[in-house]
């Protein structure tokens, strides 16, 4: 039997009615503190402590998707958690982001690993940036949202990766051993 990961607690704080200037001041004060991520979206500030469980899921998901891209010969650029912003309205870092065209600055897919709080309410920041597809991993399940006519609609499959079996990916992400997870994922897609 394969062991599954247990949920760990992360720190999470939301403040509303914060100005852009206040956000930038707080952000500079936290520059020297590792393991903290700040997101600003139209006056709402989120301060999140990033824990081990979050980073393990994020790293593993990036590895599995990277394998899938290579196996399926999908041209991609992994842009990680770089800062995306529109001053003075929004600034954030997705846990994972990918570009599938020739322009790595044009993000096509962002993924959020939600361990403590947040989730779908975070779609506004992606909407402001015009990100075509956003995934949320929450409690072992992946929800997929596609930007259609300026609004996000939930989908069963990724438009970018229509052949990817999301349920299998979810199962692999819950396997405690990253090696066993990668091997289980690889077995699904390898050529016989």
Protein Blocks (a to p, Z undefined) as FASTA:
>chain_A
ZZddddddddddddehiafklmmmmmmmmmmpghiacddeehiacdddddfklmmmmmmm
mmmmmmmmmmnopacddehjadcdddfkbccddfbdcdfbfblklcfbdcdddfkggcjm
lmmmmmmnopabacddeehiacddddeehiacddfbdfklmmbcfklmmmmmmpmblmlm
mmmmmmmmmcZZ
